[in-house]
Amino acid sequence: MGFFTKQNSTFPWNHLISNDDFLTLWNSNEPFLIFKHSTRCSISSMALRHFESEFHTDTNCQLFLLDLLIHRDISNQIAELTGVQHQSPQIILIKNKQILLNASHENISANEIEQKCHE
């Protein structure tokens, strides 16, 4: 999907940058993970660093980072389509328009996400 851009880090994040990008993912059959992150929040930054250090990227899930300060509109669209209330930090794992996992703050578990990605 050429309309996503990658963050400058060693973690293979794609950035979710438009509502159309989310709709394309939402309508696909492939599993994808969205990490909703507020760059001004130290708790969100800590959760992101912890996730990146624990998560093994050899998964069939596409990984997307959503910068909430820039793209709150996308977060609102995600909440509307999924019925999952917005939180930050938050992960949402989706496949076939089904929520496989939703967690926020200290409940974000790289191990649990990996297990769900491999199901």
C-alpha positions in Angstrom: 0.0 0.0 0.0 1.9 3.0 -1.3 -0.1 5.7 0.5 1.4 4.9 3.9 4.7 6.3 5.0 7.2 4.8 7.4 8.5 6.4 10.5 12.3 6.9 10.8 13.0 4.2 13.3 14.1 0.6 13.3 10.6 -0.6 14.2 8.5 -1.3 11.1 5.7 1.1 11.7 3.6 2.5 8.9 1.9 5.8 9.6 -1.8 6.0 9.2 -2.3 9.4 7.5 -5.8 9.7 6.1 -9.3 8.5 6.6 -9.2 6.8 3.2 -6.2 4.8 4.3 -8.1 3.6 7.3 -11.1 2.7 5.2 -8.8 0.7 2.8 -7.5 -1.3 5.8 -11.0 -1.7 7.4 -12.3 -3.2 4.1 -9.4 -5.6 3.7 -9.2 -9.2 4.8 -5.7 -8.8 6.3 -5.1 -8.3 10.1 -3.7 -5.0 11.1 -2.8 -3.3 14.3 -3.2 0.4 15.1 -1.2 2.0 17.9 -2.9 5.3 18.8 -0.2 7.5 20.3 -0.1 11.0 21.7 3.4 12.5 21.1 2.9 15.0 24.0 2.0 12.3 26.6 4.8 10.7 28.6 2.6 7.7 29.4 1.9 7.1 25.7 5.6 7.5 24.9 6.5 5.0 27.6 3.8 2.5 26.4 5.1 2.8 22.8 8.7 2.2 23.8 7.8 -0.8 25.9 5.7 -2.2 23.1 8.5 -1.7 20.5 11.0 -3.4 22.8 8.8 -6.4 23.5 7.0 -7.1 20.2 8.5 -9.5 17.7 7.9 -8.1 14.2 7.8 -11.5 12.4 4.0 -11.4 12.3 1.5 -11.4 9.5 -0.2 -8.3 11.0 0.5 -4.9 9.4 1.6 -2.4 12.0 0.3 1.2 12.0 1.1 4.1 14.2 -1.5 6.9 14.5 -0.2 10.2 15.7 -3.2 11.6 17.6 -2.1 15.2 17.6 -2.0 15.3 13.8 -4.7 12.9 13.0 -7.4 13.0 15.6 -10.0 12.9 12.8 -8.8 9.3 11.9 -9.1 8.3 15.5 -12.7 9.6 15.6 -13.5 7.6 12.4 -12.0 4.5 13.9 -14.2 4.9 17.0 -17.3 5.5 14.9 -16.7 2.4 12.6 -15.5 0.0 15.3 -17.5 1.1 18.3 -14.3 1.2 20.3 -14.1 4.2 22.5 -11.0 6.4 21.9 -8.2 6.2 24.4 -4.5 7.0 24.4 -2.3 5.1 24.3 -4.3 2.4 22.7 -3.9 -0.6 20.5 -6.7 -2.0 18.3 -6.1 -5.3 16.4 -8.6 -5.7 13.5 -9.3 -8.4 10.9 -12.3 -8.6 8.6 -14.0 -5.7 10.3 -13.8 -7.6 13.6 -12.0 -6.3 16.7 -9.6 -9.1 17.8 -8.1 -7.1 20.6 -8.5 -3.6 22.2 -6.2 -2.5 25.0 -5.0 0.7 26.5 -2.3 2.0 28.9 -0.8 -0.7 31.1 -3.0 -3.3 29.5 -1.2 -3.2 26.2 0.6 -6.6 26.0 3.0 -7.3 23.2 2.7 -11.0 24.0 -1.1 -11.1 23.8 -1.0 -9.1 20.5 1.5 -11.5 19.0 -0.7 -14.5 20.0 -3.7 -12.9 18.4 -1.8 -12.0 15.2 -0.8 -15.7 14.8 -4.3 -17.1 15.2 
